[in-house]
Amino acid sequence: MRIDVITIFPEMFAGVLSTSILRIAREKNKLQVELTDLRDFTTDRHRSVDDRPFGGGPGMVLKVEPVAKAVREVRVRKPGAPGRLLLMCPQGRVFDQAFARELAAEPRLLLVAPRYEGYDERIVEILKPERVSIGDYVLTGGELPAMVVIDAVARLLPGVLGDEQSAEWESFSPAGQGLLEYPQYTRPAEFEGRAVPEVLLSGDHAKVEAWRREQARKRTADFRPDLLE
């Protein structure tokens, strides 16, 4: 998969892309991430990407011209694969595991990370991106949401995690029936008076699986009853 990110702070992505699973995904050539500085598509000497909103109001608004130019140029860098265009913003479709799986099936994604008070609505009217939100809260920019999308999608790409069952049985997964993941334990078998449930030490795989499904449903009922609906 190729992911292009359009942002005014490409340097923010350096640490995330060079560590852990994302580094491994790139080293395995399972993931290619290209960062594009939006300021490279401005025309004034100050390289301005924002301006005051018509009608007044607080803050500054991301301009339509540099975004339109950037998206169009980035798209043609890989002919034949225009990519699915996503705009990070609070008004978008809430990003969840099902959405991540949907995006992981795409050959290419283009992520636009806005800044400031908002963006010129003509960005949506002209470019027709899909608006994506990572939750009901407001951040200072779209870079962190873009990183969340990249991380969630990359770990679902075949061959990235190594053990494919790791993604199949975790929280919100189809194999886990969309429930939260069951509790996990490791050595020592007892610590400060608390022992690992005996069923996990029994060696009976059928009983272990039944216990895990029961615990997953109980945990979901306790912490996310909305998922059971």
N, CA and C atoms as a LAMMPS dump frame, in Angstrom:
ITEM: TIMESTEP
0
ITEM: NUMBER OF ATOMS
687
ITEM: BOX BOUNDS ff ff ff
-5.0000000000000000e+02 5.0000000000000000e+02
-5.0000000000000000e+02 5.0000000000000000e+02
-5.0000000000000000e+02 5.0000000000000000e+02
ITEM: ATOMS id mol type element x y z
1 1 1 N 0.828 -1.196 0
2 1 2 C 0 0 0
3 1 3 C 0.862 1.246 0
4 2 1 N 0.387 2.271 -0.719
5 2 2 C 1.037 3.574 -0.679
6 2 3 C 0.096 4.563 0.005
7 3 1 N 0.624 5.323 0.955
8 3 2 C -0.143 6.375 1.628
9 3 3 C 0.584 7.695 1.448
10 4 1 N -0.1 8.666 0.869
11 4 2 C 0.425 10.024 0.737
12 4 3 C -0.221 10.902 1.785
13 5 1 N 0.573 11.715 2.456
14 5 2 C 0.059 12.631 3.467
15 5 3 C 0.412 14.056 3.067
16 6 1 N -0.589 14.912 3.037
17 6 2 C -0.398 16.329 2.732
18 6 3 C -0.556 17.109 4.027
19 7 1 N 0.496 17.809 4.444
20 7 2 C 0.527 18.455 5.755
21 7 3 C 1.499 19.629 5.726
22 8 1 N 1.359 20.552 6.662
23 8 2 C 2.355 21.625 6.776
24 8 3 C 3.433 21.264 7.789
25 9 1 N 3.281 20.103 8.44
26 9 2 C 4.279 19.647 9.407
27 9 3 C 4.72 18.213 9.104
28 10 1 N 5.355 17.972 7.97
29 10 2 C 5.796 16.603 7.647
30 10 3 C 6.779 16.048 8.664
31 11 1 N 7.505 16.927 9.356
32 11 2 C 8.499 16.458 10.323
33 11 3 C 7.854 15.748 11.509
34 12 1 N 6.567 15.97 11.755
35 12 2 C 5.888 15.322 12.865
36 12 3 C 5.815 13.803 12.699
37 13 1 N 5.913 13.325 11.473
38 13 2 C 5.722 11.905 11.193
39 13 3 C 6.999 11.076 11.327
40 14 1 N 8.152 11.744 11.448
41 14 2 C 9.43 11.043 11.412
42 14 3 C 9.528 9.946 12.476
43 15 1 N 9.246 10.277 13.727
44 15 2 C 9.371 9.303 14.798
45 15 3 C 8.403 8.149 14.669
46 16 1 N 7.166 8.446 14.306
47 16 2 C 6.136 7.41 14.194
48 16 3 C 6.473 6.417 13.088
49 17 1 N 6.95 6.926 11.961
50 17 2 C 7.218 6.061 10.811
51 17 3 C 8.513 5.269 10.944
52 18 1 N 9.385 5.673 11.86
53 18 2 C 10.691 5.025 11.962
54 18 3 C 10.799 4.068 13.148
55 19 1 N 9.668 3.768 13.812
56 19 2 C 9.699 2.869 14.961
57 19 3 C 8.609 1.814 14.862
58 20 1 N 8.803 0.724 15.593
59 20 2 C 7.806 -0.314 15.801
60 20 3 C 7.248 -0.881 14.492
61 21 1 N 5.941 -1.146 14.481
62 21 2 C 5.302 -1.846 13.373
63 21 3 C 5.383 -1.072 12.066
64 22 1 N 5.267 0.256 12.121
65 22 2 C 5.324 1.032 10.884
66 22 3 C 6.708 0.952 10.244
67 23 1 N 7.732 0.939 11.054
68 23 2 C 9.087 0.774 10.508
69 23 3 C 9.217 -0.599 9.846
70 24 1 N 8.711 -1.623 10.522
71 24 2 C 8.784 -2.977 9.977
72 24 3 C 7.998 -3.086 8.677
73 25 1 N 6.81 -2.487 8.647
74 25 2 C 5.985 -2.535 7.437
75 25 3 C 6.695 -1.882 6.257
76 26 1 N 7.381 -0.797 6.517
77 26 2 C 8.112 -0.116 5.438
78 26 3 C 9.338 -0.918 5.015
79 27 1 N 10.027 -1.507 5.981
80 27 2 C 11.207 -2.309 5.645
81 27 3 C 10.834 -3.553 4.848
82 28 1 N 9.657 -4.098 5.098
83 28 2 C 9.186 -5.264 4.359
84 28 3 C 8.576 -4.891 3.006
85 29 1 N 8.57 -3.586 2.709
86 29 2 C 7.957 -3.089 1.464
87 29 3 C 6.462 -3.409 1.39
88 30 1 N 5.835 -3.488 2.539
89 30 2 C 4.389 -3.652 2.597
90 30 3 C 3.691 -2.295 2.617
91 31 1 N 4.437 -1.273 3.007
92 31 2 C 3.867 0.073 3.157
93 31 3 C 4.852 1.12 2.67
94 32 1 N 4.353 2.039 1.863
95 32 2 C 5.135 3.186 1.413
96 32 3 C 4.394 4.447 1.838
97 33 1 N 5.055 5.309 2.588
98 33 2 C 4.436 6.559 3.032
99 33 3 C 5.231 7.732 2.455
100 34 1 N 4.541 8.593 1.738
101 34 2 C 5.155 9.774 1.145
102 34 3 C 4.546 11.024 1.779
103 35 1 N 5.404 11.909 2.262
104 35 2 C 4.956 13.144 2.92
105 35 3 C 5.14 14.329 1.988
106 36 1 N 4.106 15.145 1.879
107 36 2 C 4.136 16.323 1.012
108 36 3 C 3.845 17.563 1.834
109 37 1 N 4.723 18.554 1.736
110 37 2 C 4.561 19.818 2.463
111 37 3 C 3.596 20.718 1.692
112 38 1 N 2.479 21.039 2.32
113 38 2 C 1.46 21.871 1.67
114 38 3 C 2.006 23.237 1.3
115 39 1 N 2.978 23.733 2.052
116 39 2 C 3.52 25.072 1.771
117 39 3 C 4.256 25.13 0.429
118 40 1 N 4.618 23.986 -0.113
119 40 2 C 5.279 23.973 -1.416
120 40 3 C 4.327 24.359 -2.54
121 41 1 N 3.046 24.474 -2.238
122 41 2 C 2.052 24.786 -3.268
123 41 3 C 1.44 26.169 -3.077
124 42 1 N 2.149 27.028 -2.354
125 42 2 C 1.724 28.417 -2.174
126 42 3 C 2.439 29.3 -3.175
127 43 1 N 1.969 30.544 -3.327
128 43 2 C 2.529 31.453 -4.329
129 43 3 C 3.115 32.728 -3.738
130 44 1 N 2.84 33.022 -2.458
131 44 2 C 3.351 34.255 -1.868
132 44 3 C 4.666 33.988 -1.139
133 45 1 N 5.407 35.028 -0.855
134 45 2 C 6.726 34.871 -0.25
135 45 3 C 6.66 34.363 1.189
136 46 1 N 5.513 34.518 1.823
137 46 2 C 5.36 34.011 3.195
138 46 3 C 4.896 32.551 3.228
139 47 1 N 4.633 31.982 2.07
140 47 2 C 4.166 30.605 1.937
141 47 3 C 2.914 30.379 2.79
142 48 1 N 1.95 31.267 2.661
143 48 2 C 0.735 31.237 3.486
144 48 3 C -0.255 30.189 2.986
145 49 1 N -0.738 29.385 3.89
146 49 2 C -1.744 28.389 3.534
147 49 3 C -3.088 28.7 4.199
148 50 1 N -3.162 29.8 4.969
149 50 2 C -4.386 30.148 5.67
150 50 3 C -4.721 31.612 5.443
151 51 1 N -5.962 31.988 5.767
152 51 2 C -6.408 33.377 5.639
153 51 3 C -7.604 33.584 6.571
154 52 1 N -7.993 34.853 6.732
155 52 2 C -9.123 35.174 7.607
156 52 3 C -10.426 34.709 6.97
157 53 1 N -11.396 34.261 7.765
158 53 2 C -12.666 33.775 7.214
159 53 3 C -13.569 34.913 6.762
160 54 1 N -14.227 34.744 5.64
161 54 2 C -15.251 35.701 5.223
162 54 3 C -16.372 35.695 6.248
163 55 1 N -16.901 36.882 6.569
164 55 2 C -17.962 36.991 7.558
165 55 3 C -17.461 37.195 8.972
166 56 1 N -16.124 37.152 9.124
167 56 2 C -15.537 37.352 10.436
168 56 3 C -15.563 36.103 11.28
169 57 1 N -15.023 36.206 12.456
170 57 2 C -14.973 35.066 13.366
171 57 3 C -13.56 34.808 13.836
172 58 1 N -13.415 33.914 14.813
173 58 2 C -12.092 33.655 15.392
174 58 3 C -11.226 32.79 14.488
175 59 1 N -9.929 32.928 14.65
176 59 2 C -8.99 32.033 13.99
177 59 3 C -8.818 32.266 12.508
178 60 1 N -8.055 31.378 11.893
179 60 2 C -7.756 31.428 10.47
180 60 3 C -8.288 30.155 9.815
181 61 1 N -8.461 30.227 8.492
182 61 2 C -9.05 29.12 7.739
183 61 3 C -8.073 28.64 6.669
184 62 1 N -7.955 27.314 6.529
185 62 2 C -7.088 26.732 5.509
186 62 3 C -7.625 27.066 4.122
187 63 1 N -6.753 27.58 3.258
188 63 2 C -7.157 28.032 1.928
189 63 3 C -7.37 26.863 0.978
190 64 1 N -8.242 27.08 -0.008
191 64 2 C -8.564 26.033 -0.962
192 64 3 C -7.487 25.861 -2.03
193 65 1 N -6.856 26.98 -2.474
194 65 2 C -5.932 26.889 -3.62
195 65 3 C -4.763 25.932 -3.386
196 66 1 N -3.992 26.075 -2.299
197 66 2 C -2.852 25.173 -2.139
198 66 3 C -3.257 23.716 -1.949
199 67 1 N -4.393 23.494 -1.288
200 67 2 C -4.842 22.11 -1.076
201 67 3 C -5.224 21.466 -2.403
202 68 1 N -5.965 22.197 -3.234
203 68 2 C -6.366 21.662 -4.538
204 68 3 C -5.149 21.36 -5.401
205 69 1 N -4.185 22.27 -5.412
206 69 2 C -2.967 22.048 -6.198
207 69 3 C -2.194 20.841 -5.688
208 70 1 N -2.06 20.741 -4.382
209 70 2 C -1.291 19.646 -3.789
210 70 3 C -1.93 18.296 -4.092
211 71 1 N -3.231 18.182 -3.884
212 71 2 C -3.92 16.909 -4.117
213 71 3 C -3.785 16.492 -5.57
214 72 1 N -3.984 17.433 -6.486
215 72 2 C -3.919 17.092 -7.911
216 72 3 C -2.514 16.668 -8.332
217 73 1 N -1.492 17.332 -7.8
218 73 2 C -0.131 16.96 -8.177
219 73 3 C 0.261 15.625 -7.558
220 74 1 N -0.088 15.42 -6.29
221 74 2 C 0.261 14.168 -5.619
222 74 3 C -0.41 12.987 -6.313
223 75 1 N -1.619 13.175 -6.762
224 75 2 C -2.338 12.085 -7.425
225 75 3 C -1.625 11.602 -8.689
226 76 1 N -1.084 12.512 -9.461
227 76 2 C -0.463 12.116 -10.727
228 76 3 C 0.944 11.569 -10.54
229 77 1 N 1.474 11.613 -9.324
230 77 2 C 2.8 11.045 -9.086
231 77 3 C 2.797 9.531 -9.257
232 78 1 N 1.613 8.932 -9.136
233 78 2 C 1.475 7.5 -9.372
234 78 3 C 0.317 7.303 -10.344
235 79 1 N 0.594 7.393 -11.637
236 79 2 C -0.467 7.285 -12.651
237 79 3 C -1.243 5.976 -12.531
238 80 1 N -2.538 6.077 -12.76
239 80 2 C -3.374 4.892 -12.717
240 80 3 C -3.874 4.533 -11.336
241 81 1 N -3.395 5.224 -10.305
242 81 2 C -3.84 4.942 -8.931
243 81 3 C -4.099 6.261 -8.217
244 82 1 N -5.233 6.916 -8.519
245 82 2 C -5.52 8.223 -7.917
246 82 3 C -5.629 8.171 -6.398
247 83 1 N -6.045 7.03 -5.867
248 83 2 C -6.103 6.881 -4.413
249 83 3 C -7.404 7.381 -3.814
250 84 1 N -7.713 6.83 -2.675
251 84 2 C -8.908 7.229 -1.918
252 84 3 C -8.536 8.427 -1.074
253 85 1 N -9.222 9.541 -1.262
254 85 2 C -8.872 10.808 -0.618
255 85 3 C -9.626 10.977 0.695
256 86 1 N -8.873 11.17 1.783
257 86 2 C -9.45 11.326 3.119
258 86 3 C -9.044 12.661 3.714
259 87 1 N -10.013 13.37 4.285
260 87 2 C -9.77 14.651 4.942
261 87 3 C -10.023 14.482 6.432
262 88 1 N -8.984 14.682 7.253
263 88 2 C -9.124 14.528 8.694
264 88 3 C -9.879 15.725 9.289
265 89 1 N -11.006 15.475 9.928
266 89 2 C -11.751 16.582 10.543
267 89 3 C -12.813 16.032 11.489
268 90 1 N -13.267 16.832 12.477
269 90 2 C -14.237 16.351 13.461
270 90 3 C -15.605 16.021 12.875
271 91 1 N -15.93 16.571 11.685
272 91 2 C -17.258 16.359 11.11
273 91 3 C -17.382 15.047 10.338
274 92 1 N -16.297 14.263 10.268
275 92 2 C -16.291 13.098 9.4
276 92 3 C -16.856 11.831 9.994
277 93 1 N -16.837 10.79 9.184
278 93 2 C -17.216 9.447 9.607
279 93 3 C -16.238 8.989 10.688
280 94 1 N -16.767 8.462 11.766
281 94 2 C -15.912 8.06 12.886
282 94 3 C -15.076 6.843 12.487
283 95 1 N -13.788 6.956 12.697
284 95 2 C -12.856 5.897 12.331
285 95 3 C -12.928 4.775 13.345
286 96 1 N -13.189 3.559 12.867
287 96 2 C -13.223 2.394 13.743
288 96 3 C -12.527 1.227 13.056
289 97 1 N -12.538 0.058 13.689
290 97 2 C -11.795 -1.08 13.152
291 97 3 C -12.366 -1.548 11.817
292 98 1 N -13.684 -1.482 11.668
293 98 2 C -14.289 -1.876 10.397
294 98 3 C -13.847 -0.94 9.275
295 99 1 N -13.757 0.342 9.576
296 99 2 C -13.298 1.324 8.603
297 99 3 C -11.83 1.072 8.267
298 100 1 N -11.028 0.73 9.28
299 100 2 C -9.612 0.437 9.053
300 100 3 C -9.456 -0.754 8.113
301 101 1 N -10.262 -1.792 8.305
302 101 2 C -10.201 -2.959 7.426
303 101 3 C -10.616 -2.605 6.004
304 102 1 N -11.59 -1.753 5.896
305 102 2 C -12.034 -1.294 4.579
306 102 3 C -10.905 -0.569 3.85
307 103 1 N -10.209 0.31 4.566
308 103 2 C -9.124 1.077 3.957
309 103 3 C -7.911 0.2 3.659
310 104 1 N -7.705 -0.837 4.478
311 104 2 C -6.55 -1.718 4.275
312 104 3 C -6.638 -2.486 2.965
313 105 1 N -7.823 -2.559 2.386
314 105 2 C -8.002 -3.256 1.114
315 105 3 C -7.688 -2.357 -0.082
316 106 1 N -7.434 -1.076 0.168
317 106 2 C -7.143 -0.134 -0.907
318 106 3 C -5.665 -0.181 -1.297
319 107 1 N -5.329 0.037 -2.567
320 107 2 C -3.919 0.087 -2.959
321 107 3 C -3.24 1.396 -2.592
322 108 1 N -4.05 2.467 -2.431
323 108 2 C -3.458 3.774 -2.154
324 108 3 C -4.438 4.656 -1.402
325 109 1 N -3.907 5.426 -0.445
326 109 2 C -4.695 6.41 0.294
327 109 3 C -4.001 7.762 0.219
328 110 1 N -4.79 8.835 0.157
329 110 2 C -4.278 10.201 0.244
330 110 3 C -4.928 10.85 1.458
331 111 1 N -4.121 11.266 2.422
332 111 2 C -4.631 11.878 3.648
333 111 3 C -4.287 13.36 3.673
334 112 1 N -5.28 14.201 3.878
335 112 2 C -5.06 15.633 4.02
336 112 3 C -5.228 15.989 5.489
337 113 1 N -4.205 16.623 6.068
338 113 2 C -4.218 16.977 7.489
339 113 3 C -4.387 18.493 7.628
340 114 1 N -5.61 18.979 7.845
341 114 2 C -5.841 20.428 7.971
342 114 3 C -5.273 20.978 9.277
343 115 1 N -5.292 22.296 9.361
344 115 2 C -4.85 23.019 10.563
345 115 3 C -5.755 24.216 10.777
346 116 1 N -5.477 24.97 11.827
347 116 2 C -6.161 26.239 12.114
348 116 3 C -7.608 26.032 12.553
349 117 1 N -8.435 27.079 12.402
350 117 2 C -9.81 27.051 12.877
351 117 3 C -10.675 26.101 12.042
352 118 1 N -10.299 25.91 10.812
353 118 2 C -11.077 25.056 9.914
354 118 3 C -10.51 25.13 8.513
355 119 1 N -11.298 24.723 7.544
356 119 2 C -10.841 24.733 6.15
357 119 3 C -11.938 25.3 5.261
358 120 1 N -11.52 25.854 4.147
359 120 2 C -12.456 26.384 3.15
360 120 3 C -13.334 25.235 2.652
361 121 1 N -14.642 25.392 2.755
362 121 2 C -15.57 24.319 2.406
363 121 3 C -15.457 23.891 0.949
364 122 1 N -14.891 24.769 0.11
365 122 2 C -14.742 24.413 -1.302
366 122 3 C -13.736 23.282 -1.505
367 123 1 N -12.908 23.013 -0.497
368 123 2 C -12.025 21.846 -0.563
369 123 3 C -12.868 20.577 -0.686
370 124 1 N -13.965 20.524 0.074
371 124 2 C -14.866 19.371 0.025
372 124 3 C -15.705 19.395 -1.244
373 125 1 N -16.197 20.578 -1.604
374 125 2 C -17.076 20.686 -2.77
375 125 3 C -16.359 20.321 -4.072
376 126 1 N -15.086 20.699 -4.183
377 126 2 C -14.347 20.478 -5.428
378 126 3 C -13.645 19.124 -5.461
379 127 1 N -12.943 18.787 -4.39
380 127 2 C -12.142 17.562 -4.373
381 127 3 C -12.928 16.333 -3.932
382 128 1 N -14.046 16.558 -3.244
383 128 2 C -14.916 15.484 -2.767
384 128 3 C -14.178 14.397 -1.954
385 129 1 N -13.449 14.81 -0.935
386 129 2 C -12.796 13.808 -0.075
387 129 3 C -13.796 13.178 0.882
388 130 1 N -13.422 12.07 1.47
389 130 2 C -14.195 11.492 2.558
390 130 3 C -13.688 12.109 3.852
391 131 1 N -14.587 12.692 4.622
392 131 2 C -14.176 13.276 5.891
393 131 3 C -14.095 12.18 6.96
394 132 1 N -12.993 12.2 7.722
395 132 2 C -12.742 11.149 8.701
396 132 3 C -12.436 11.767 10.058
397 133 1 N -13.109 11.28 11.098
398 133 2 C -12.879 11.734 12.471
399 133 3 C -12.414 10.549 13.313
400 134 1 N -11.464 10.785 14.219
401 134 2 C -11.032 9.698 15.104
402 134 3 C -11.722 9.767 16.47
403 135 1 N -12.686 10.67 16.631
404 135 2 C -13.416 10.736 17.897
405 135 3 C -14.067 12.084 18.105
406 136 1 N -14.914 12.16 19.109
407 136 2 C -15.667 13.378 19.388
408 136 3 C -14.875 14.333 20.263
409 137 1 N -13.783 14.826 19.717
410 137 2 C -12.965 15.828 20.391
411 137 3 C -12.188 16.574 19.315
412 138 1 N -11.604 17.712 19.686
413 138 2 C -10.92 18.557 18.708
414 138 3 C -9.425 18.611 19.02
415 139 1 N -8.609 18.392 18.008
416 139 2 C -7.151 18.477 18.136
417 139 3 C -6.662 19.727 17.419
418 140 1 N -5.39 20.029 17.572
419 140 2 C -4.844 21.239 16.946
420 140 3 C -4.587 21.062 15.458
421 141 1 N -4.685 19.86 14.959
422 141 2 C -4.468 19.63 13.538
423 141 3 C -4.777 18.206 13.159
424 142 1 N -4.694 17.927 11.867
425 142 2 C -5.033 16.604 11.363
426 142 3 C -3.885 15.617 11.338
427 143 1 N -2.699 16.033 11.807
428 143 2 C -1.544 15.137 11.742
429 143 3 C -1.702 13.911 12.646
430 144 1 N -2.107 14.12 13.891
431 144 2 C -2.283 12.983 14.799
432 144 3 C -3.369 12.025 14.306
433 145 1 N -4.533 12.517 13.857
434 145 2 C -5.506 11.598 13.267
435 145 3 C -4.95 10.838 12.06
436 146 1 N -4.156 11.505 11.232
437 146 2 C -3.561 10.819 10.084
438 146 3 C -2.641 9.693 10.543
439 147 1 N -1.875 9.939 11.606
440 147 2 C -0.989 8.899 12.139
441 147 3 C -1.794 7.719 12.672
442 148 1 N -2.917 8.008 13.313
443 148 2 C -3.781 6.945 13.835
444 148 3 C -4.289 6.075 12.688
445 149 1 N -4.747 6.713 11.628
446 149 2 C -5.251 5.974 10.464
447 149 3 C -4.147 5.115 9.855
448 150 1 N -2.963 5.704 9.678
449 150 2 C -1.841 4.959 9.087
450 150 3 C -1.498 3.74 9.926
451 151 1 N -1.41 3.92 11.251
452 151 2 C -1.04 2.813 12.137
453 151 3 C -2.089 1.711 12.11
454 152 1 N -3.362 2.081 12.231
455 152 2 C -4.436 1.092 12.28
456 152 3 C -4.546 0.315 10.974
457 153 1 N -4.324 1 9.859
458 153 2 C -4.423 0.354 8.551
459 153 3 C -3.205 -0.517 8.27
460 154 1 N -2.013 -0.009 8.568
461 154 2 C -0.779 -0.727 8.235
462 154 3 C -0.697 -2.081 8.917
463 155 1 N -1.123 -2.168 10.168
464 155 2 C -1.001 -3.437 10.904
465 155 3 C -1.951 -4.495 10.373
466 156 1 N -2.913 -4.099 9.526
467 156 2 C -3.839 -5.053 8.925
468 156 3 C -3.36 -5.559 7.568
469 157 1 N -2.296 -4.979 7.045
470 157 2 C -1.787 -5.415 5.749
471 157 3 C -1.163 -6.801 5.888
472 158 1 N -1.444 -7.698 4.959
473 158 2 C -0.9 -9.06 5.038
474 158 3 C 0.626 -9.066 5.165
475 159 1 N 1.118 -9.834 6.127
476 159 2 C 2.551 -9.979 6.298
477 159 3 C 3.215 -8.957 7.192
478 160 1 N 2.465 -7.969 7.662
479 160 2 C 3.069 -6.919 8.494
480 160 3 C 3.289 -7.41 9.93
481 161 1 N 2.27 -7.992 10.542
482 161 2 C 2.391 -8.428 11.932
483 161 3 C 3.157 -9.739 12.079
484 162 1 N 3.243 -10.509 11.007
485 162 2 C 3.914 -11.802 11.106
486 162 3 C 2.926 -12.871 11.515
487 163 1 N 2.344 -12.756 12.703
488 163 2 C 1.316 -13.667 13.173
489 163 3 C -0.039 -13.066 12.834
490 164 1 N -0.649 -13.528 11.743
491 164 2 C -1.895 -12.923 11.271
492 164 3 C -3.035 -13.09 12.277
493 165 1 N -2.968 -14.125 13.139
494 165 2 C -4.027 -14.309 14.124
495 165 3 C -4.041 -13.189 15.154
496 166 1 N -2.938 -12.489 15.29
497 166 2 C -2.872 -11.392 16.256
498 166 3 C -3.926 -10.343 15.955
499 167 1 N -4.125 -10.048 14.68
500 167 2 C -5.132 -9.059 14.29
501 167 3 C -6.521 -9.663 14.192
502 168 1 N -6.6 -10.967 13.934
503 168 2 C -7.894 -11.606 13.739
504 168 3 C -8.703 -11.715 15.022
505 169 1 N -8.024 -11.858 16.174
506 169 2 C -8.736 -12.135 17.415
507 169 3 C -8.716 -10.975 18.404
508 170 1 N -8.245 -9.808 17.994
509 170 2 C -8.192 -8.694 18.928
510 170 3 C -9.531 -7.972 19.007
511 171 1 N -9.589 -6.921 19.808
512 171 2 C -10.837 -6.183 20.003
513 171 3 C -11.411 -5.697 18.667
514 172 1 N -12.738 -5.785 18.548
515 172 2 C -13.509 -5.305 17.396
516 172 3 C -13.334 -6.155 16.144
517 173 1 N -12.598 -7.252 16.219
518 173 2 C -12.319 -8.057 15.03
519 173 3 C -13.513 -8.938 14.678
520 174 1 N -13.659 -9.306 13.385
521 174 2 C -14.752 -10.203 12.991
522 174 3 C -14.684 -11.552 13.692
523 175 1 N -13.469 -12.111 13.824
524 175 2 C -13.329 -13.415 14.483
525 175 3 C -13.785 -13.341 15.933
526 176 1 N -13.585 -12.178 16.558
527 176 2 C -14.017 -11.98 17.939
528 176 3 C -15.42 -11.449 18.048
529 177 1 N -16.171 -11.512 16.938
530 177 2 C -17.572 -11.078 16.888
531 177 3 C -17.758 -9.616 17.272
532 178 1 N -16.733 -8.816 17.038
533 178 2 C -16.839 -7.389 17.309
534 178 3 C -16.763 -7.015 18.773
535 179 1 N -16.41 -7.982 19.634
536 179 2 C -16.351 -7.728 21.076
537 179 3 C -14.979 -7.204 21.48
538 180 1 N -14.865 -6.738 22.718
539 180 2 C -13.563 -6.387 23.262
540 180 3 C -12.777 -7.671 23.516
541 181 1 N -11.467 -7.569 23.478
542 181 2 C -10.637 -8.764 23.641
543 181 3 C -10.696 -9.278 25.08
544 182 1 N -10.587 -10.586 25.222
545 182 2 C -10.591 -11.246 26.522
546 182 3 C -9.331 -10.9 27.329
547 183 1 N -9.32 -11.096 28.657
548 183 2 C -8.134 -10.822 29.482
549 183 3 C -6.983 -11.765 29.117
550 184 1 N -5.768 -11.257 29.234
551 184 2 C -4.574 -12.041 28.932
552 184 3 C -3.71 -12.172 30.197
553 185 1 N -2.981 -13.285 30.291
554 185 2 C -2.076 -13.526 31.423
555 185 3 C -0.78 -14.146 30.911
556 186 1 N 0.296 -13.951 31.663
557 186 2 C 1.56 -14.605 31.358
558 186 3 C 2.286 -14.92 32.669
559 187 1 N 3.516 -15.418 32.605
560 187 2 C 4.27 -15.789 33.807
561 187 3 C 4.584 -14.554 34.654
562 188 1 N 4.613 -14.711 35.985
563 188 2 C 4.435 -15.929 36.783
564 188 3 C 2.955 -16.303 36.922
565 189 1 N 2.697 -17.561 37.26
566 189 2 C 1.325 -18.047 37.392
567 189 3 C 0.624 -17.433 38.597
568 190 1 N 1.418 -16.914 39.566
569 190 2 C 0.828 -16.238 40.725
570 190 3 C 1.697 -15.045 41.082
571 191 1 N 1.037 -13.917 41.398
572 191 2 C 1.775 -12.713 41.761
573 191 3 C 0.964 -11.928 42.782
574 192 1 N 1.586 -11.675 43.94
575 192 2 C 0.957 -10.923 45.027
576 192 3 C -0.429 -11.462 45.366
577 193 1 N -0.515 -12.792 45.418
578 193 2 C -1.754 -13.431 45.829
579 193 3 C -2.787 -13.598 44.738
580 194 1 N -2.48 -13.159 43.535
581 194 2 C -3.442 -13.29 42.428
582 194 3 C -2.914 -14.322 41.425
583 195 1 N -3.735 -15.338 41.205
584 195 2 C -3.332 -16.442 40.343
585 195 3 C -3.993 -16.346 38.975
586 196 1 N -3.329 -16.904 37.999
587 196 2 C -3.894 -17.014 36.654
588 196 3 C -5.07 -17.981 36.707
589 197 1 N -6.19 -17.695 36.031
590 197 2 C -7.325 -18.63 36.02
591 197 3 C -6.882 -20.047 35.631
592 198 1 N -7.353 -21.024 36.38
593 198 2 C -6.905 -22.405 36.203
594 198 3 C -7.178 -22.929 34.794
595 199 1 N -8.256 -22.483 34.171
596 199 2 C -8.601 -22.994 32.846
597 199 3 C -7.491 -22.726 31.834
598 200 1 N -6.752 -21.621 32.014
599 200 2 C -5.692 -21.284 31.075
600 200 3 C -4.468 -22.174 31.251
601 201 1 N -4.392 -22.855 32.386
602 201 2 C -3.273 -23.759 32.652
603 201 3 C -3.65 -25.219 32.408
604 202 1 N -4.896 -25.437 31.992
605 202 2 C -5.411 -26.801 31.875
606 202 3 C -4.908 -27.543 30.647
607 203 1 N -4.546 -26.809 29.614
608 203 2 C -4.146 -27.464 28.374
609 203 3 C -5.324 -27.899 27.528
610 204 1 N -6.552 -27.661 27.992
611 204 2 C -7.765 -28.011 27.244
612 204 3 C -8.153 -26.83 26.358
613 205 1 N -7.824 -26.935 25.071
614 205 2 C -8.018 -25.803 24.162
615 205 3 C -9.486 -25.428 23.991
616 206 1 N -10.372 -26.401 24.002
617 206 2 C -11.797 -26.109 23.857
618 206 3 C -12.303 -25.311 25.052
619 207 1 N -11.891 -25.715 26.252
620 207 2 C -12.309 -24.984 27.451
621 207 3 C -11.705 -23.578 27.473
622 208 1 N -10.452 -23.448 27.024
623 208 2 C -9.798 -22.136 26.986
624 208 3 C -10.546 -21.211 26.036
625 209 1 N -10.907 -21.732 24.867
626 209 2 C -11.622 -20.899 23.895
627 209 3 C -12.987 -20.488 24.427
628 210 1 N -13.692 -21.416 25.063
629 210 2 C -15.004 -21.091 25.629
630 210 3 C -14.875 -20.033 26.721
631 211 1 N -13.846 -20.164 27.566
632 211 2 C -13.609 -19.176 28.634
633 211 3 C -13.315 -17.804 28.034
634 212 1 N -12.493 -17.779 27.002
635 212 2 C -12.146 -16.502 26.374
636 212 3 C -13.362 -15.817 25.749
637 213 1 N -14.206 -16.585 25.089
638 213 2 C -15.416 -15.991 24.502
639 213 3 C -16.335 -15.448 25.587
640 214 1 N -16.466 -16.209 26.669
641 214 2 C -17.305 -15.752 27.794
642 214 3 C -16.743 -14.468 28.395
643 215 1 N -15.42 -14.411 28.589
644 215 2 C -14.789 -13.229 29.164
645 215 3 C -14.881 -12.019 28.223
646 216 1 N -14.769 -12.277 26.922
647 216 2 C -14.87 -11.185 25.955
648 216 3 C -16.257 -10.552 26.011
649 217 1 N -17.282 -11.4 26.103
650 217 2 C -18.649 -10.875 26.18
651 217 3 C -18.869 -10.14 27.504
652 218 1 N -18.347 -10.685 28.603
653 218 2 C -18.507 -10.032 29.912
654 218 3 C -17.789 -8.683 29.929
655 219 1 N -16.565 -8.651 29.399
656 219 2 C -15.808 -7.397 29.379
657 219 3 C -16.51 -6.35 28.519
658 220 1 N -17.062 -6.792 27.403
659 220 2 C -17.791 -5.868 26.537
660 220 3 C -19.032 -5.336 27.233
661 221 1 N -19.741 -6.198 27.937
662 221 2 C -20.941 -5.767 28.665
663 221 3 C -20.586 -4.774 29.759
664 222 1 N -19.429 -4.968 30.389
665 222 2 C -19.011 -4.086 31.483
666 222 3 C -18.538 -2.717 30.978
667 223 1 N -17.754 -2.712 29.892
668 223 2 C -17.09 -1.475 29.461
669 223 3 C -17.682 -0.842 28.2
670 224 1 N -18.251 -1.674 27.3
671 224 2 C -18.809 -1.123 26.061
672 224 3 C -20.114 -1.832 25.715
673 225 1 N -21.143 -1.688 26.573
674 225 2 C -22.419 -2.371 26.301
675 225 3 C -23.034 -1.968 24.966
676 226 1 N -22.658 -0.802 24.454
677 226 2 C -23.2 -0.372 23.162
678 226 3 C -22.818 -1.327 22.036
679 227 1 N -21.662 -2.007 22.171
680 227 2 C -21.233 -2.926 21.127
681 227 3 C -22.107 -4.168 21.068
682 228 1 N -22.729 -4.539 22.177
683 228 2 C -23.588 -5.717 22.206
684 228 3 C -24.894 -5.463 21.477
685 229 1 N -25.26 -4.188 21.309
686 229 2 C -26.511 -3.868 20.622
687 229 3 C -26.41 -4.153 19.132
